[in-house]
Amino acid sequence: MSSWRSTILENFVPNVAKLTLVSDPDCLLTEEKLAMGLRDRGFDLIEFNDPMEFRYAYESKYRSIWDRGEYTDLVVVLRLQNAELESLPYDLLQAGRKLSFNLGDLFPNLSYPVIEKLDRGLLDLLYEAQRKSPPDRMGDNTTKDFILRHVFGVAPELISTEVELLRFLLRLHYGNLAIPSMLADRLVDVFESSGSFKGWSLSQIIPDAEQFFVFIQERWPIFLENLNQANQVKEDSEAYGLKFQGPVILPFDHQDIRVYIDNLFVEGKLTPVDLPGMDIAKDSWVLSGISAAQSDGEGLRISRLFEIVDTADLSTDSRYTDWIAFSMKWAELSALIHTASNARYKKRYSEIGQKLNSCFADWLETHYASLINLPPSTPAMLHHVPRHLARSIEDQKNKKIALVVIDGLSLDQWITVRNIIQKQNSDLVLRESATFAWIPTLTSVSRQAIFSGKPPIYFPSSINSTNSEEKLWKQFWQGHDVPKLEIIYKRSLGDGDAEVVMDNLINPAHTKIIGLVIDKVDKIMHGMQLGAAGMHNQIDQWCRGEYLTSLLNYLSNHGYEIWITSDHGNVESIGKGRPTEGAIAESRGERVRIYPTPELRSQVSSIFPFAREWLPSGLPDNYFPLVASGNDAFVDEGKLIVGHGGVAIEEVIVPLIKVERRTQ
């Protein structure tokens, strides 16, 4: 077999059985590429998790099709651990054939407790390694070593120098490789037992990218000082007040290390430092890490970001994680373009953006539906976020959680927000990631998905309103055994004194779950006439008022685990004409139109070539969006707007931030 997916897909032949029941405790069928393979063969997937939700979708969508004598291949996935197919309803068991898949069958000679912790996107490398070098039966440690060598490309026993260790850590954390904690622990054990790296804070910097970047950040000015003083530097680490153990001076100037360090500064993961009196050549590789190195520091960074964007290898075959990683770099570039006097870059930026968003829209048409049923352990979509948070409190019953939704905040605008928060309170650690909004990227669709923890197909009656959010939020958490009186929801925030608002809203001793909506950015957007630059300027002014930082401080001081996200982003667009359609559209946005039938939608889409007829994946019946791609809009010809509802990167991929307090 060519891949592990092939061993599963061979069991799915169209038109063999209209209903297939699958026990999938390891979430294999919902892996992105496998889910695509099933859809390509004509199979629909539906997860059996909540019996009421399942029954609604099953009866309304599939039973009605079968009752009309039509055919569709349906796969019901049961992926609860230790759950047997026999626990499914009797009518399903009578009608469906039964299959079962698990990691133990795919990797029979590897330790199951180890491989189950791996991100499913890494199974390709593991399966290929197993095929080329079939291993004997392995225990936990030998399985860990096998995975480290063949999946993460590291043989820890062969790393013996500081350059080799630093190069590995940079490749690991810069590449966003999700290393499970048990593998990180194994690396720590091997390195420490070798005796080669005594004094390194390995248990902190191997498993935690944020801690590693802090480690690099505090060593950088010492390296520069040493460079400037011709190797006259103190060897006593206490003289520098260093948080981490390890060598005072790291080998940043090694040729294998330089490129990583440069990219980390360019992409905003490290912050340039200001060292007065530095005598550095204008063409030195260290310039990106010195804040006052040259007059056109922003220009240098923009040029380097353009190089990174230009070399991005994205296509319709890319994984969703590739787009998320790229979107973080694109956001850094966008923020610089929109916040500085960089008009000379605007044309190049717009041309690249058009090409990127065209590719992204093509990718979405093929891949988007496969994201819906991914496991929430790493939220790929917004409705996964509360499910991810709910899992985190299963083993920590006393944990308190606050979810802050900044309505309409795009990823590049988050960069502006982040930079101000870090200046206002350097003790707040912002762990950055991103996730996919619901399409169409409308508040009533995507924000309700956040607070309900469900795809929009499950709230058809309120799809055009946000008035049910509080009810949906409380229903979700009550379903996870949190008493109603311990759950709070509040919207229309963003002005005034945040601490006073929170004092009047919650009782920190009893309130366990908080859901908050800050709508300030959305209000700025709907009144914006100065494009993306105006958005950043207004958001910057709002953030300087410290409302958001004050709110985060309050929640952190009262022991809440804080998450920040957005329901959708926004994008600067130019009008290409307003449809003259009378009342046939049920919703008439600047970047999206909603129609009750595909026929009515087609009448309008034929006139507007920039628009795409969006397949209603996860959406209610009779809900057919016509979405704008690129930077075009359904408004008067030539009119400049900042809008949302379409399928641009800036609208669809939104920030997902975990806020922590820095430990001393």
Buried (B, 14 or more C-beta within 10 A) or exposed (E): EEBBBEBBBEEBEEEEBBBBBBBBBBBBBBBBBBBBBBBEEEBBBBBBEEEEBBEBBBEBBBEEBBEEEEEBBBBBBBBEEEEEBEEBBEEBBEBBEBBEBBBBEBBEEBBBEBBBBBBBBBBBBBBBBBEEEEBEEBEBBBBBBBBBBBBBEBEBEEBEEBBBBBBBBBBBBBEEBBBBEBBBBBBBBBBBEEEBBEEBBBBBBBBBBBBBBBBBBBBBBBBBBBBBEEEEBEEEBEEBEBBBBBBBBBBBEBEEBBEBBBBBBBBBBBBBBEBEEBEBEEEEBBBBBBEEBEEEBBBBBBEBBBEBBEEBEBEEEBEBBBBBBBBBBBBBBBBBBBBBEBEEBEEEBEEBBBEBBBBBBBBBBEBBBBBBBBBBBBBBBBBBBBBBBBEEBEEEEEBBBBBBBBBBBBBBBBBBBBBBBBEBBEEBBBEBBBBBBBBBBBBBBBBBBBBBBBBBBBBBEBBBEBEBBBBBBBBBBBEBEBEEEBBBBBBEBBBEEBEEBBEEBBEBEEBBBBBBBBBBBBBBBBEBEEBBBBBBBBBBEBBEBBBBBBBBBBBBEBEBBBBBBBBBBBBBBBBBBBBEBEEBBBBBBBBBBBBBEBEBBEEBBEEBEBBBBBBBBBBBEBBBBBBBBBBBBBBEEEBBBBBBBBBBBBBBBBBBBBBBBEEE
